[in-house]
Amino acid sequence: METERLRFRSHEPGDEADFVSMHTDAEVRRYVGGQAWPVDKALSRFREQYLGRPTETFGLWATVFKEEGKYIGSCGLRAAGSGTGASLGYYLARAYWGRGLATEATRAFIDVAFTRLGLQRVEAEVEIGNAASEHILRKFGFQYVRREEIAGRGRVIDFYQLARPRWKRRPGA
């Protein structure tokens, strides 16, 4: 799958160094767990959970900035338990923040969820304080659902949802 500036594909061996660099960056991990991963954890996660994946619709796809042909992160949909929805997720290397790329990826995967898969809702989780991600979700019409505190971790997560009928009513639909 592609957008104007991004290509989404399965993770390849050549993505490993950029994946590790991204997940060992404290700023990138700040709102997705709070701590940078040690190099050994990033390597093991890449090799065991990302390499060669995803192979079908669901999962976090390797995200390539077409202009440079460079791996810049992972974006995609994870299947929700009920089968009627999906959870949106994205991680981008810090050098690619502020360029509208997360917005572009979000638009693409919302379209996949509602148009190709016929799902009824897309969910997203945002750690409190991540104003950029909250802004992206609100731009697409996501609505706040609830807040959850992760005991003992000092993390607070806001849950958002975009229902298919709301997406259909968007301007330009």
C-alpha positions in Angstrom: 0.0 0.0 0.0 1.2 3.5 -0.7 0.2 7.2 -0.1 1.7 10.2 -1.8 4.9 10.1 0.3 4.8 6.8 2.1 5.1 3.1 1.2 3.9 0.4 3.6 5.4 -3.1 3.4 6.5 -6.0 5.6 9.6 -5.4 7.7 12.9 -6.5 6.0 16.3 -7.3 7.4 17.7 -3.9 6.1 15.2 -2.1 8.4 16.8 -3.4 11.6 19.3 -0.6 12.2 16.7 2.1 11.7 14.1 0.2 13.8 16.7 -0.1 16.7 17.7 3.5 16.4 14.0 4.6 16.6 13.1 2.4 19.6 16.3 3.3 21.5 15.4 7.0 21.2 13.9 8.2 24.5 11.9 10.9 22.7 10.3 8.4 20.4 9.4 6.1 23.2 8.3 8.9 25.6 4.6 8.4 24.9 4.6 4.7 24.2 6.0 3.2 27.4 8.0 6.0 28.8 11.5 4.6 28.3 13.9 4.0 25.4 14.4 0.3 24.9 17.9 -1.1 25.5 19.6 -2.1 22.2 19.2 -5.9 22.9 15.5 -5.5 23.5 15.0 -3.5 20.3 17.0 -6.2 18.3 15.1 -9.0 19.8 11.7 -7.3 19.2 12.6 -6.6 15.6 13.7 -10.1 14.9 10.9 -11.9 16.8 7.9 -9.7 16.3 8.5 -7.4 13.2 10.8 -9.1 10.7 8.8 -10.4 7.8 5.6 -9.0 9.2 2.9 -8.2 8.7 1.9 -10.5 5.9 -1.7 -9.7 5.6 -3.9 -6.7 6.6 -3.4 -6.3 10.3 -0.2 -5.4 12.0 2.3 -2.5 12.1 3.7 -2.1 8.6 7.2 -1.0 7.9 6.8 2.7 6.8 9.2 3.9 4.1 9.6 7.6 3.1 9.5 7.2 -0.6 11.6 10.4 -1.4 14.6 8.8 0.4 13.7 5.1 0.1 14.3 5.0 3.9 12.6 3.1 6.7 11.1 5.7 9.1 8.8 3.7 11.3 5.8 1.4 11.7 2.2 2.2 11.1 -1.0 0.1 10.8 -4.0 -1.5 12.3 -4.2 -4.2 15.0 -7.4 -6.3 15.1 -9.7 -5.6 18.0 -11.2 -8.4 20.0 -14.7 -8.1 18.7 -13.9 -8.3 15.0 -15.8 -5.1 14.2 -13.0 -2.7 14.8 -9.3 -2.1 14.8 -6.7 -0.2 16.8 -4.6 2.4 15.0 -0.9 2.7 15.8 2.1 4.5 14.5 5.7 5.1 15.4 7.9 7.4 13.4 11.6 8.3 13.8 12.0 11.7 15.3 13.7 13.2 12.2 10.3 12.7 10.4 8.1 14.4 13.0 6.3 17.6 12.0 6.0 16.8 8.3 2.4 15.6 8.2 3.5 12.0 7.7 1.6 10.6 10.7 -1.5 12.4 9.4 -0.9 10.8 6.0 -0.5 7.3 7.4 -3.6 7.8 9.7 -5.7 8.8 6.7 -4.5 5.7 4.8 -5.3 3.2 7.5 -8.6 4.8 8.4 -9.5 4.3 4.8 -8.4 0.7 4.8 -10.5 0.1 8.0 -13.7 1.5 6.7 -13.5 1.1 2.9 -11.6 -2.1 2.4 -12.3 -4.0 5.6 -15.8 -2.6 6.3 -15.1 -2.2 10.0 -17.5 -0.3 12.3 -14.9 1.6 14.3 -11.2 2.5 14.7 -9.7 2.9 18.1 -6.6 4.6 19.3 -4.7 5.1 22.5 -2.7 8.2 23.3 -0.5 8.7 26.4 -1.5 11.9 28.2 0.7 14.8 27.1 1.1 13.6 23.5 -0.6 16.6 22.0 0.6 15.9 18.4 -1.2 12.5 18.3 -4.3 13.9 20.0 -4.4 16.6 17.4 -4.2 14.1 14.6 -7.0 12.0 16.0 -9.3 15.0 16.6 -8.6 16.2 13.0 -10.1 12.9 11.7 -13.1 13.1 14.1 -12.0 10.6 16.8 -13.9 11.1 20.0 -12.5 10.8 23.5 -13.9 7.6 25.2 -12.1 7.2 28.5 -8.9 7.6 30.5 -7.0 4.8 32.2 -4.2 4.9 34.6 -1.6 2.1 34.5 -1.0 1.3 38.1 2.6 1.4 39.2 3.9 2.7 35.9 2.9 6.4 36.2 1.3 6.3 32.8 -2.1 7.7 31.9 -3.7 6.6 28.6 -6.6 8.3 26.8 -8.7 6.1 24.6 -10.3 7.5 21.4 -12.7 6.0 18.9 -13.9 6.9 15.4 -17.2 5.2 14.4 -17.9 4.5 10.8 -21.1 6.7 10.7 -19.0 9.7 12.0 -16.3 9.0 9.4 -19.0 8.9 6.6 -20.2 12.3 7.6 -16.8 14.0 7.3 -16.4 16.9 4.9 -15.6 15.6 1.5 -17.0 12.1 2.1 
